Amino acid sequence: MNFKTKYMARNYFLRGIYWLFGCTSLLSAYTFIKWQKAVYYTDWTFKNINLDNPNHVIWVIDNYLCVGGVSIYWCFLLAIVIDLILRKILIKTN
């Protein structure tokens, strides 16, 4: 490959990395917002929930906080892990 092709490939690769950082950050923010809505939710289903009880928290996560059937908790953990992996890759390439 000549210099221009290498530069273009690297440029698109870094754009892809930054785009993935953005996606993981948005997913983390979305998770936090959904969790805050659940914590301060005033609907009758949440009036008797004690957030100090782990079983109640698990019930809220399983029944209210989901994205496409996947628990928002797992989405949040996945976003953090992907973000850390991408940062490690980006740090190694520079």
N, C-alpha and C positions, 0 to 999 in steps of 0.2 A: 504494500500500500504506500502511496505517496503521502506527503505531509498533509495535504488538504483533506484527503480521505480519513486519515487518522484523527485529525482535528475535529472533523464533522462527526465521526463515530464517537469520540470522547465527549463532545458537546451534547449529543443526543443521549448518551449514557448518563451523564450528569443531570440532564433535564429529567430523565426518567427517575433517577434517584431522588431528586428534589420533589418530584410529583408524588412519589411514594411517601416521603416524609410528610407532605401536606395531607395525604389521605389518612395516614395513621394519626396525625394531630387532630384532624377533623373528627375521626372516629372516637378519639379520647375525649374531645370536647362534647360530642354528642352524648357519649356515655355519661359524663358528669352531669349534663343538663337533664337527661332522663332520670338519673338517680335523684337529683335535687327535686324534680317534680314528684317523684314517688315519696320522698321524705316529707314534703310539705303538702302532699295531696290530701284534700279534705273530704273526699267521697266516703260514703258509708262503709265501703269495704276496707278502708284503711283506718277507721276510727278506733278499732280495737287492736291495732297492731302495735306491738312493743318492739322498737328497733334495737333494744338491748338483748332481745332474745334471738339467737342465731337462726332458729327454725323459722321465725317470722320473717327475718331478712331473706332467707333462702326462698320462702314462699313468694315474697314480693319480686325477687329476681326471676324466679321461674314463671310466674303467672303474669307479670306486668311488664317487666323489662326484657324485651326480646327484639331482635332484628331478623326478620325472615325465619323465625322459629329457633334461632340460635340465641342463647342467653347473652344479654348485654355484658355480663361479667366475663364470659369467655372472649367476647369481641374486644373488651378492654385489655385483657391480658394478651391477646393476640396482637393488638395494636402496639403495646409496649414492647413485646418481644421483637416484632418486625422492625420497630423503630430502632431498637438497640443493635440489631443485626445490621441494618442499613448504615447506621452511624459507624460501626466497626469496619464495614466494607469501604465506606467513603474515606475514613481516616487512613486505611491501609493504601488506598489508591493515590492519595496525595502525598 
